[in-house]
Amino acid sequence: MQSMTGFGRGEHATDHYLVRVEVASVNRKQADIVFNLPRELGEIEATLRKTVLGHVSRGRVNVSVNLEAASDSSSAISFDSSQALALDQAFHQLSDLLDRKIRPEAQDFLRSPGIFNFQNSGHDPKLAFAAIEPALEAALSKLVEMRTREGDDLQSDLLARIDILEKETAEISEKSPQVVTRQRELLHQRLRDAEIELDLNDERLLKEIALFAERCDISEETTRLASHFAKFRETLVLNEPIGRSLDFMCQELNREFNTIGSKANDSGIAQHVVTAKTELEKIREQVQNIE
């Protein structure tokens, strides 16, 4: 199990480039990969994206790539000696024309087009890819390692909270049979207060009690909750993306507790439902960070 937040850094050097890659990820329902690449390397972005998706299935992932030309790479600058000499000769001729000495400065040569040629100012996509991919793999490996560590912490937290939900459900199941008994006593008390004599075994009273018992029966809900708890635990140990599955199970758990709260008609059970839903909301918040 992995969290969706993490960070990784990787480096790789070739004869042409020294590459540093940083990868950071945060929560996102879908996979959203954002690259920070030089414009001329746009053609290799799709391939690099597939590499990222091989490690990450959900979350917003920002990939920053920094390339530096290797110190032993071929010269990035060349110059045209004939044009440089021609410029120098032109200054001599200008000196003779104006009858005063004028010497060319370094900036004059730099500003004159054609003298200096920055041949390798761009990046070769094939050479850059050969340097970037190993650095990206190293960064992704560290990212996954960090996401896995956080995932282990989340797993422990979620298991503890599921234990709390099971405890609350057990309390609810224990109190459930008492609800019918209290309702029978309440009805009988109301009849006495109204000075209506009615035998506790009267068919009309028994029918009313039976209808109430049917309406407030929560055995199906508690049985489904037990099944959801078991499935939740099984899912937590799967070695695959489980965030969406856990999110769906949280919705199902919430539905069951809502139904219990509306059917039970008992303040004691209602309090346990409130406690369980509060804990469930914390679980849902944690689940939003799981891949």
WORAMO-V669023 format. One record per backbone hydrogen bond with DSSP energy under -0.5 kcal/mol. CO is the residue of the C=O (numbers start at 0). NH is the residue of the N-H. E is the energy in kcal/mol with one decimal. If there is no record, write none. Layout:
CO NH E
CO NH E
//
This chain:
1 290 -2.7
5 24 -2.4
7 22 -3.1
9 20 -3.1
11 18 -3.2
15 69 -2.4
16 13 -3.1
17 67 -2.0
18 11 -2.0
19 65 -2.7
20 9 -2.6
21 63 -2.9
22 7 -2.5
23 61 -3.2
24 5 -1.6
25 59 -1.8
27 58 -0.6
29 31 -0.5
29 58 -1.4
31 33 -0.5
31 60 -2.9
33 62 -3.3
34 36 -0.6
35 64 -1.8
37 40 -2.0
38 41 -1.7
40 43 -1.5
41 44 -1.1
43 47 -2.1
44 48 -2.5
45 49 -1.6
46 50 -1.5
47 51 -1.9
48 52 -2.6
49 53 -1.1
51 54 -1.9
51 55 -2.0
58 31 -2.4
58 60 -0.6
59 25 -1.9
59 61 -0.5
60 33 -3.2
60 62 -0.6
61 23 -2.1
61 63 -0.6
62 35 -2.5
62 64 -0.5
63 21 -2.4
64 66 -0.5
65 19 -2.4
67 17 -2.8
69 72 -1.7
75 119 -0.9
77 116 -3.9
78 80 -0.8
79 83 -1.9
80 84 -2.6
81 85 -2.1
82 86 -2.2
83 87 -2.2
84 88 -2.6
85 89 -2.0
86 90 -1.7
87 91 -1.7
88 92 -2.3
89 93 -2.2
90 94 -2.2
91 95 -2.2
92 96 -2.3
93 97 -2.5
94 98 -1.1
94 99 -1.6
104 107 -0.7
104 108 -1.1
105 109 -1.9
106 110 -2.2
107 111 -0.9
110 112 -0.5
111 114 -1.3
111 115 -0.6
114 79 -2.5
115 117 -0.5
116 77 -2.2
116 118 -1.8
117 120 -1.1
122 124 -0.6
123 127 -2.9
124 128 -2.6
125 129 -1.9
126 130 -0.9
127 130 -0.6
127 131 -2.8
128 132 -2.5
130 134 -1.0
131 135 -2.9
132 136 -2.6
133 137 -2.1
134 138 -2.2
135 139 -2.8
136 140 -2.2
137 141 -1.7
138 142 -2.2
139 143 -2.9
140 144 -1.9
141 145 -2.2
142 146 -2.7
143 147 -2.4
144 148 -2.0
145 149 -2.3
146 2 -2.5
146 150 -1.9
147 151 -2.2
148 152 -1.7
149 153 -2.4
150 154 -2.5
151 155 -2.1
152 156 -2.0
153 157 -2.8
154 158 -2.4
155 159 -1.8
156 160 -1.9
157 161 -2.4
158 162 -1.8
159 163 -1.4
160 164 -2.1
161 165 -2.4
162 166 -2.1
163 167 -2.4
164 168 -2.4
165 169 -2.4
166 170 -2.0
167 171 -2.2
168 172 -2.6
169 173 -2.0
170 174 -1.9
171 175 -1.7
172 176 -0.6
174 177 -0.8
174 178 -0.8
175 178 -1.3
175 179 -0.7
176 180 -1.1
177 181 -2.5
178 182 -2.0
179 183 -2.3
180 184 -2.2
181 185 -2.4
182 186 -2.6
183 187 -2.2
184 188 -2.3
185 189 -2.2
186 190 -2.1
187 191 -2.2
188 192 -2.6
189 193 -1.7
190 195 -3.2
191 194 -1.7
194 196 -0.6
195 197 -0.6
198 201 -2.1
201 205 -2.6
202 206 -2.4
203 207 -2.0
204 208 -2.4
205 209 -2.5
206 210 -2.4
207 211 -2.2
208 212 -2.7
209 213 -2.0
210 214 -2.2
211 215 -2.2
213 216 -0.7
217 221 -2.4
218 222 -2.1
219 223 -2.3
220 224 -2.4
221 225 -2.1
222 226 -1.7
223 227 -2.6
224 228 -2.7
225 229 -1.9
226 230 -2.3
227 231 -2.6
228 232 -2.1
229 233 -2.2
230 234 -2.4
231 235 -1.8
232 236 -0.8
233 236 -0.7
234 237 -1.6
237 239 -1.2
241 245 -2.5
242 246 -2.2
243 247 -2.1
244 248 -2.2
245 249 -2.1
246 250 -1.6
247 251 -1.9
248 252 -2.7
249 253 -2.4
250 254 -2.0
251 255 -2.1
252 256 -2.3
253 257 -2.2
254 258 -2.2
255 259 -2.4
256 260 -2.4
257 261 -1.9
258 262 -1.9
259 263 -2.6
260 264 -0.6
265 269 -2.4
266 270 -1.9
267 271 -1.4
268 272 -2.4
269 273 -2.3
270 274 -2.2
271 275 -2.6
272 276 -2.7
273 277 -2.1
274 278 -2.0
275 279 -2.5
276 280 -2.0
277 281 -1.3
278 282 -1.8
279 283 -2.5
280 284 -1.9
281 285 -1.9
282 286 -2.7
283 287 -1.4
285 288 -1.8
286 289 -2.1
288 3 -2.3
//
